[in-house]
Amino acid sequence: NHCPIDAEILDEEIVEKLTTPWQSAVEQKESNLKEGDPIKPGFEWKLLDVSNPDALTNTCTINFASVDSDGPAGDEDVVICKRHVNFGFGASKEDLHAASKMASTEGSMEMELCPKVLTLTVGDECVSSDEEDDNSDEDN
């Protein structure tokens, strides 16, 4: 069962207490960092100025998958803002992995997505299981 919830902005006191797993490991002396080594976050934006993509040397065009390439990578269903949303990945897994590997060399990469490579289909509004129970009680 899945019950969608509305996202809310966290209070500043809560945000200050949040840590990442690598921060907690260092603070609790459970990491394998040597004394004085800097902490490196797991994800880091390399492109500091998104208005200047010319600073990137790698570019990539991702095409819709052909039948010869085992077809599209698939799709993923999620709930966003109380709506069912389907993400369709029309490129092959191999092309998506190759683009990811190429982007990792600089940390960012300008990509051109051909038609139907990424599709979002917004569906019906989700009904929480509590609302379904309430409706069934009213029917009795």
Salt bridges, closest charged atoms under 4 A:
ASP6 OD2 - LYS82 NZ 3.71
